Amino acid sequence: MVLTTLALVLDHGDGAALPPVQCIGHRKSGRKKTREPKEENVTLGPAVREGEHVFGVAHIFASFNDTFIHVTDLSGRETLVRITGGMKVKADRDESSPYAAMLASQDVAVRCKELGITALHIKLRATGGNKTKTPGPGAQAALRALARSGMKIGRIEDVTPVPTDSTRRKGGRRGRRL
């Protein structure tokens, strides 16, 4: 490598000159430097000892139109993975099916294991409010698929919103006539 010194003198009117600037010249050499990439061991999730369970919270929202499986950390603020039944099947009528919920749960379990989550607390939710309080068909299949894919299940809690005094239901005074 050849170093050359280049002296630039700029007159700003006050008589002060800039210091000399060094320019680096390149001379081609016969051999090339090969930089070996450093391999970093990147681990996702918290550091845990062997045999210890790391818990997440699986929020399963099972309506009659779709099934959402949303895994967060214990505080519920940080989303780790969120997959729906509609992301797994093509037909709209199959979004809430047990099969779509099972496929979504398997994907969730794989992603949780990548992140180091080994156990889940379950929060099961139906539509609620002034609509149905019964979970949709995908709820049981989603929970069963999570357990079968190797995730430990902690607590199971029903968090369906149940009003103490509801607003008026749809359907009118005489109800829905079939």
FENJONOR-V29161 format. One record per run of one state. SS is the DSSP state (H for helix, E for strand, - for the rest). FROM is the first residue (numbers start at 1). TO is the last residue. Records with the same first field share a line. If there is no record, write none. Layout:
SS = FROM-TO ; FROM-TO
//
This chain:
- = 1-1 ; 7-20 ; 26-54 ; 63-66 ; 73-78 ; 88-91 ; 95-97 ; 116-118 ; 126-137 ; 149-151 ; 159-178
E = 2-6 ; 21-25 ; 55-62 ; 67-72 ; 79-84 ; 119-125 ; 152-158
H = 85-87 ; 92-94 ; 98-115 ; 138-148
//
